[in-house]
């Protein structure tokens, strides 16, 4: 999968990967369909940061979820 190309399919893939990595208990509340390719670069930045770390503190997870909330359509 080429994540350098903005597409709704890539958006959905990254959202699912972020939810899995963060082990989000409320992952069901974050639907990939709520995100559009318009904010692709911001979403890709979050995706890259999440994939670069193995563990997250509670405050980091909260900050990431807050940022994702700002990107929702």
Order of alpha helices (4+ residues) and beta strands (2+ residues): alpha-alpha-alpha
